[in-house]
């Protein structure tokens, strides 16, 4: 979560969500900030269940988006919507791929920081991986710029800081919860489309992204997903890492937080 100012108004309590695909404001925030609603440009929002939210999302135009303090204005407004899909304590989500463009950005979970860098000056390179980390291709989806990576089993996984899951896999009943492990019980999860999926936490597993092995990461098996729903790497799996996103060269660097050789001002 981060403080944000829209058109100089705020602060509002916004989530950094790399899986959103757009910056989305609650209607009360859009009204308070005096944003312009683009008439006739509406969207429907679907969650992991595939159910479409009955509430319409409207495309909006904003003059400025700042985070951290009122003067720290981000370079791009990108794709921006307003939709009534948030609880009262969340004012919206910011998709950093949209709002930092054309800059890259770094999410450091251990420091609770998000920062930017200029890929034209400091690009990521496949042959310059950090110590104990990896640089891998940023796989785009057919429509959109959300960050996907390729796992060692061939599956594409979405790096989704807006998700509370760890490694979220479709529940095909081949992985059984440990006996007596209460954490493996099914729990309902509401998605942004208004649907409900169920998840169960199972024994952690190890997967690899490029040369980096993510060992013993929290793993969730999810039921009720729509066909084609992606594998997710959510916050529970990403917390041990510092992740650098380079949208220009379409590369992503993943390294243990504060790994040797890390220079925040690189």
Long-range contacts (C-beta under 8 A, 24 or more apart in sequence): 1-90, 2-67, 2-68, 2-94, 2-114, 3-67, 3-68, 3-69, 4-65, 4-66, 4-67, 4-91, 4-92, 4-94, 5-64, 5-65, 5-66, 5-67, 5-69, 5-70, 6-30, 6-32, 6-33, 6-35, 6-62, 6-64, 6-65, 7-33, 7-34, 7-35, 7-62, 7-63, 7-64, 8-64, 8-66, 8-70, 9-33, 9-34, 10-66, 10-70, 11-70, 12-91, 12-92, 13-89, 13-90, 13-91, 14-67, 14-90, 14-91, 14-92, 14-93, 14-94, 15-90, 15-92, 15-93, 15-94, 15-162, 16-93, 16-94, 16-96, 16-107, 16-114, 16-161, 16-162, 17-93, 17-94, 17-95, 17-160, 17-161, 17-162, 18-95, 18-96, 18-97, 18-107, 18-146, 18-147, 18-159, 18-160, 18-161, 18-162, 18-245, 19-146, 19-158, 19-159, 19-160, 19-161, 19-162, 19-163, 19-232, 20-93, 20-94, 20-95, 20-146, 20-162, 21-79, 21-95, 21-98, 21-144, 21-145, 21-146, 22-78, 22-79, 22-80, 22-81, 22-95, 22-98, 23-65, 23-77, 23-78, 23-79, 23-80, 23-81, 23-92, 23-93, 23-94, 23-95, 23-98, 23-99, 24-57, 24-80, 24-81, 24-82, 24-83, 24-85, 24-92, 24-93, 25-60, 25-80, 25-81, 25-82, 25-83, 25-91, 25-92, 26-82, 26-83, 26-84, 26-85, 26-86, 26-90, 26-91, 26-92, 27-82, 27-83, 27-84, 28-91, 29-82, 29-91, 29-92, 30-60, 30-82, 33-62, 35-60, 35-61, 35-62, 35-80, 35-82, 36-60, 36-61, 36-62, 37-82, 43-81, 45-83, 45-85, 45-192, 45-193, 46-192, 46-193, 46-226, 47-191, 47-192, 47-193, 47-194, 47-195, 47-197, 48-191, 48-193, 48-195, 48-197, 48-222, 48-224, 48-225, 48-226, 48-229, 49-191, 49-193, 49-195, 49-196, 49-197, 49-224, 49-225, 49-226, 50-193, 50-195, 50-225, 50-226, 50-227, 50-229, 51-191, 51-193, 51-194, 51-195, 52-193, 52-194, 53-83, 53-85, 53-192, 53-193, 53-194, 54-194, 55-83, 55-84, 55-85, 56-83, 57-81, 57-82, 57-83, 57-85, 58-82, 58-83, 65-94, 65-99, 67-94, 67-114, 74-99, 74-100, 75-99, 75-100, 75-101, 75-102, 75-103, 76-100, 76-101, 76-102, 85-192, 93-162, 95-146, 96-245, 97-145, 97-146, 97-147, 97-245, 97-247, 98-145, 100-247, 101-247, 102-247, 102-248, 104-244, 104-245, 104-246, 104-247, 104-248, 105-244, 105-245, 106-242, 106-243, 106-244, 106-245, 106-264, 107-161, 107-238, 107-242, 107-243, 107-245, 108-242, 108-257, 109-235, 109-238, 109-239, 109-240, 109-241, 109-242, 109-257, 110-239, 110-240, 110-242, 110-257, 110-258, 111-257, 115-264, 117-244, 117-266, 119-246, 119-247, 119-248, 119-249, 120-248, 122-266, 123-246, 123-248, 123-249, 123-251, 124-244, 124-246, 124-249, 124-251, 124-252, 124-253, 125-249, 125-251, 126-251, 129-210, 129-211, 129-253, 130-253, 130-255, 130-259, 130-261, 130-262, 131-255, 131-259, 131-260, 131-261, 132-212, 132-255, 132-256, 132-259, 132-260, 133-212, 133-253, 133-254, 133-255, 133-256, 133-259, 134-209, 134-210, 134-211, 134-212, 134-253, 134-254, 134-255, 135-210, 135-251, 135-252, 135-253, 136-209, 136-210, 136-212, 136-251, 136-252, 136-254, 137-250, 137-251, 137-252, 138-245, 138-246, 138-247, 138-250, 138-251, 138-252, 140-250, 145-247, 147-245, 147-252, 148-230, 149-209, 149-210, 149-233, 149-252, 149-254, 150-209, 150-210, 151-207, 151-208, 151-209, 151-231, 152-207, 152-208, 152-209, 153-207, 155-231, 156-230, 156-231, 157-209, 157-230, 157-231, 157-232, 157-233, 158-230, 158-231, 158-232, 158-233, 159-233, 159-238, 159-243, 159-252, 160-232, 160-233, 160-234, 161-234, 161-235, 161-238, 162-234, 163-232, 163-234, 163-235, 164-189, 164-234, 164-235, 164-236, 165-199, 165-218, 165-220, 165-222, 165-232, 165-234, 165-235, 165-236, 165-237, 166-201, 166-204, 166-217, 166-218, 166-219, 166-220, 166-233, 166-234, 166-236, 166-237, 167-205, 167-207, 167-214, 167-217, 167-218, 167-219, 167-220, 167-231, 167-232, 167-233, 167-234, 167-237, 168-199, 168-220, 168-222, 168-231, 168-232, 168-233, 168-234, 169-219, 169-220, 169-221, 169-222, 169-231, 170-221, 170-222, 170-223, 170-225, 170-229, 170-231, 171-198, 171-199, 171-200, 171-221, 171-222, 171-223, 175-202, 175-219, 175-221, 176-202, 177-201, 177-202, 177-203, 178-202, 178-203, 186-223, 189-222, 195-224, 196-224, 197-222, 197-223, 197-224, 197-225, 198-222, 198-223, 198-224, 199-223, 209-254, 212-254, 212-255
